[in-house]
Amino acid sequence: MPKVAANGIEIEYEAHGPEGGEPLLLIMGLGQQLTRWPVSLIERLVGEGFRVVRFDNRDIGLSTGFDAAPTPDLPTVFGALAEGRDPGAPYLLADMADDAASLLDALGIARAHVAGVSMGGMIGQMLAARRPDKVLSLTSVMSTTGNPAVPPATPEAQAVLFARPTTTDLEGLVEHALKAQIVIQSPAWPVNPETERPLLRAGIQRAYRPMGVLRQMIAVIASGDRRAALETITAPTVVLHGDADPLVPLEGGKDTAATIPGAELRIVEGMGHDLPEGVRGAFVEAVKAAAARARQPA
């Protein structure tokens, strides 16, 4: 897979579909590599005529890491923010949004439709706010705004989010990741451990970077309330969220839609915090709806 120099780092990416297709940039969530985008979902998007680009965010997968950066622990970050001090985050969501904009520039893409899940939705939101010239439309999936009034994750989801593996053994890491997937899964489409384990194993073998996950988590926390930025977004936006999301509750999606001017909210019954086969049609339709709005005359 190719790399490009972008925003002072190297970004690993893949492009799928016809060269002349409308560009669609997919942005993955916390600690997730580009390989976590389901192949069947990419194939459906390509079938709709999109030129799909997926990539590893900084500090994860095969893109540039920040292991040399001083990294505070989470109690230090929370303590600093509570006292109104700089938590010393190695980077913020805004920097990750600038990575995405620079990736598009490096690929010669003037403007693209953008779709992001979870933290990827936050990055997409900041990309649309910071670089409106680069974003044709935005699809924000199972994401939120940083509004402190939005309810937090369930205790069970918080526990798996902050839990660290107790082993470095490959199969132990796979089981740790599988447990997390099951906790945040869509109740209407439960995780099949027999099909999920090989995917998780392949991801760990491709790249295992737990400190990168921590730094990305710090970036989310330290970026705080982003509603002022989101209020400036002009790109046609569709917000997709599940009514059974234990990690980013539905209220996060509702707050996103209420904050971004003109955003459309689509709620998927039985969807949790993942992209099972049963949800992928709704994802494709949300992207298509946002893109169709972008094509309408001003």
C-alpha positions in Angstrom: 0.0 0.0 0.0 1.3 3.5 -0.8 2.3 6.3 1.6 2.3 10.1 0.9 4.0 13.0 2.7 1.2 15.1 4.2 1.2 17.8 7.0 4.8 17.0 7.9 4.2 13.2 8.4 3.7 10.1 6.2 0.2 8.8 5.8 -0.6 5.2 4.6 -3.7 5.1 2.3 -5.6 3.1 -0.2 -7.8 4.2 -3.1 -10.6 2.2 -4.6 -12.9 2.7 -7.5 -12.8 4.5 -10.8 -10.3 7.3 -11.3 -13.1 9.6 -12.4 -15.4 8.8 -9.5 -16.4 11.5 -7.0 -13.8 11.4 -4.3 -15.0 10.1 -0.9 -12.6 10.2 2.1 -13.3 7.7 4.8 -11.9 8.5 8.3 -11.7 5.7 10.9 -12.2 6.0 14.7 -10.1 5.7 17.8 -7.2 3.3 17.4 -8.7 1.7 14.3 -6.7 1.1 11.1 -7.9 1.6 7.6 -8.4 -2.1 7.4 -11.3 -1.8 9.8 -13.4 -0.4 6.9 -15.4 -3.4 5.8 -14.6 -4.6 2.3 -18.3 -5.1 1.5 -19.0 -1.4 2.5 -16.2 -0.1 0.3 -17.5 -2.2 -2.6 -21.0 -0.8 -2.2 -19.6 2.8 -2.2 -17.5 2.1 -5.3 -20.6 0.6 -6.9 -22.3 4.0 -6.3 -19.6 5.6 -8.3 -17.4 7.0 -5.6 -13.6 7.0 -5.7 -13.0 5.8 -2.1 -9.9 6.8 -0.2 -9.2 5.2 3.2 -6.2 5.9 5.4 -4.4 5.3 8.7 -4.7 8.2 11.0 -1.5 9.5 12.5 -0.1 7.3 15.3 -1.9 4.2 14.2 -1.5 1.5 11.6 1.4 2.3 9.1 1.2 6.1 9.3 3.8 8.1 11.2 3.8 7.6 15.0 4.5 10.0 17.8 6.4 7.7 20.2 9.0 10.4 20.8 6.4 12.9 22.0 6.0 13.4 25.7 2.7 11.7 26.5 0.9 12.6 29.8 -1.2 9.9 31.5 -5.0 10.2 31.5 -5.3 11.4 35.2 -2.8 14.2 34.4 -4.9 15.2 31.4 -8.2 15.2 33.2 -6.6 17.1 36.2 -5.1 19.8 33.9 -8.4 20.3 32.1 -10.3 20.6 35.4 -7.9 23.3 36.5 -8.0 25.1 33.1 -4.4 24.2 32.3 -2.9 22.9 29.1 -2.9 19.1 29.4 0.2 18.8 27.2 -1.5 16.7 24.4 1.0 15.7 21.7 -1.7 16.8 19.1 -5.4 17.6 18.9 -8.3 16.7 16.6 -7.5 19.8 14.6 -4.1 18.5 13.7 -5.7 15.2 12.6 -8.1 17.2 10.4 -5.2 19.0 8.9 -3.6 15.6 8.1 -6.8 14.7 6.2 -6.8 18.0 4.2 -3.1 17.6 3.4 -3.7 14.0 2.3 -6.3 15.2 -0.2 -3.8 17.8 -1.5 -1.1 15.2 -1.8 -3.5 13.0 -3.9 -4.4 15.9 -6.1 -8.0 15.9 -4.8 -9.4 19.5 -4.8 -12.6 18.6 -2.8 -14.1 15.4 -1.5 -17.1 14.0 0.2 -16.1 13.0 3.8 -17.5 10.3 6.0 -16.1 9.5 9.5 -17.1 7.2 12.3 -16.7 7.9 16.0 -13.4 9.8 16.4 -13.3 9.8 12.6 -16.5 11.7 12.6 -15.0 14.3 14.9 -12.0 14.6 12.6 -14.4 15.0 9.6 -16.3 17.7 11.5 -13.1 19.6 12.2 -12.0 19.2 8.6 -15.3 20.7 7.4 -15.0 23.5 9.9 -11.3 24.3 9.3 -11.1 23.6 5.5 -14.6 24.2 4.0 -12.9 24.5 0.6 -11.9 20.8 0.8 -15.3 19.3 1.8 -18.1 18.7 -0.6 -20.3 17.0 2.0 -20.0 15.5 5.5 -21.4 12.2 6.9 -20.8 12.1 10.6 -21.5 8.6 12.0 -21.8 7.6 15.7 -19.9 10.7 16.8 -20.4 13.7 19.0 -19.5 17.4 19.6 -17.5 17.4 22.8 -20.4 19.1 24.6 -19.9 18.2 28.3 -23.7 18.1 28.8 -24.0 15.1 26.5 -24.4 11.9 28.5 -21.2 9.7 28.8 -20.7 6.2 27.7 -22.3 3.4 29.8 -20.1 2.1 32.6 -19.4 -1.1 30.7 -18.3 0.8 27.6 -16.1 3.2 29.6 -14.5 0.2 31.2 -13.5 -1.4 27.9 -12.4 2.0 26.5 -9.9 2.6 29.2 -8.9 -1.1 29.9 -5.4 -2.1 28.9 -4.5 -5.7 27.9 -2.8 -7.7 30.6 -0.7 -9.7 28.0 1.4 -9.1 24.9 0.5 -12.6 23.6 -1.2 -12.4 20.2 -4.2 -14.5 21.1 -4.6 -12.7 24.4 -4.6 -9.4 22.5 -7.2 -10.8 20.1 -9.5 -11.8 23.0 -9.1 -8.4 24.7 -10.1 -6.7 21.4 -13.0 -9.1 20.9 -14.4 -8.4 24.4 -14.4 -4.7 23.6 -16.2 -5.3 20.3 -18.9 -7.4 22.0 -19.5 -4.7 24.7 -20.1 -2.0 22.1 -21.8 -4.1 19.4 -25.1 -3.5 17.8 -27.8 -5.5 19.6 -29.7 -6.1 16.4 -26.6 -7.5 14.7 -24.4 -9.2 17.3 -20.7 -9.9 16.7 -19.8 -13.3 15.4 -16.6 -14.3 17.3 -15.6 -16.8 14.7 -15.5 -14.2 11.9 -14.3 -11.3 14.1 -11.2 -13.0 15.5 -9.4 -13.4 12.2 -10.0 -9.7 11.4 -8.8 -8.6 14.8 -5.7 -10.9 14.5 -4.8 -9.5 11.1 -5.1 -6.0 12.4 -2.8 -6.7 15.4 -0.3 -8.4 13.1 -0.3 -5.4 10.7 0.4 -2.9 13.5 0.0 -2.9 17.2 0.5 0.6 18.7 -1.2 0.9 22.1 0.5 4.2 22.9 -0.8 5.7 19.7 -4.3 4.7 20.8 -3.7 6.6 24.1 -2.4 9.7 22.4 -5.5 9.7 20.1 -7.7 9.4 23.1 -5.9 12.3 24.7 -6.4 14.3 21.5 -10.2 13.7 21.7 -10.3 14.7 25.4 -8.1 17.7 25.1 -10.0 19.1 22.1 -12.9 19.7 24.4 -16.2 21.3 23.4 -16.1 21.8 19.6 -19.6 23.2 19.0 -18.3 26.7 18.2 -16.3 25.2 15.3 -19.2 23.0 14.2 -21.6 25.9 14.0 -19.5 27.3 11.1 -19.8 24.2 8.9 -21.4 24.9 5.5 -21.1 21.5 3.9 -24.3 19.5 3.5 -24.3 17.1 6.4 -26.0 13.9 7.4 -25.6 12.6 10.9 -26.1 8.8 11.3 -26.4 7.3 14.8 -27.7 4.2 16.5 -30.3 4.2 19.2 -28.4 1.5 21.1 -24.9 3.0 21.1 -23.3 2.4 24.5 -20.0 4.2 23.8 -21.3 7.5 22.2 -25.0 7.6 23.2 -27.6 8.8 20.7 -27.7 12.2 22.4 -24.2 12.8 20.9 -25.6 12.4 17.4 -28.6 14.5 18.2 -26.3 17.3 19.5 -24.1 17.0 16.4 -27.2 17.4 14.1 -28.5 20.3 16.2 -25.2 22.1 16.1 -24.2 21.8 12.4 -26.5 24.2 10.4 -29.0 22.3 8.2 -27.7 18.8 9.3 -30.1 15.9 8.8 -30.3 13.3 11.6 -30.9 9.6 10.7 -31.3 7.1 13.6 -30.8 3.4 13.1 -32.8 1.2 15.4 -30.7 -1.5 17.0 -27.3 0.0 16.0 -24.5 0.2 18.5 -21.0 1.4 18.0 -19.9 -0.6 15.1 -20.6 -1.2 11.4 -22.2 -4.7 11.0 -23.6 -5.8 7.7 -27.1 -4.8 8.7 -26.0 -1.1 9.2 -24.0 -0.7 6.0 -26.9 0.0 3.8 -27.9 2.9 6.0 -24.3 4.1 5.9 -24.3 4.1 2.1 -27.6 5.8 1.9 -26.5 8.5 4.3 -23.4 9.2 2.2 -25.5 9.3 -0.9 -28.0 11.7 0.6 -25.2 14.1 1.7 -23.6 13.9 -1.7 -26.9 14.5 -3.5 -27.4 17.7 -1.5 -23.9 18.9 -2.4 -24.7 18.5 -6.1 -27.8 20.7 -5.9 -27.3 24.2 -7.3 -26.6 26.9 -4.7 
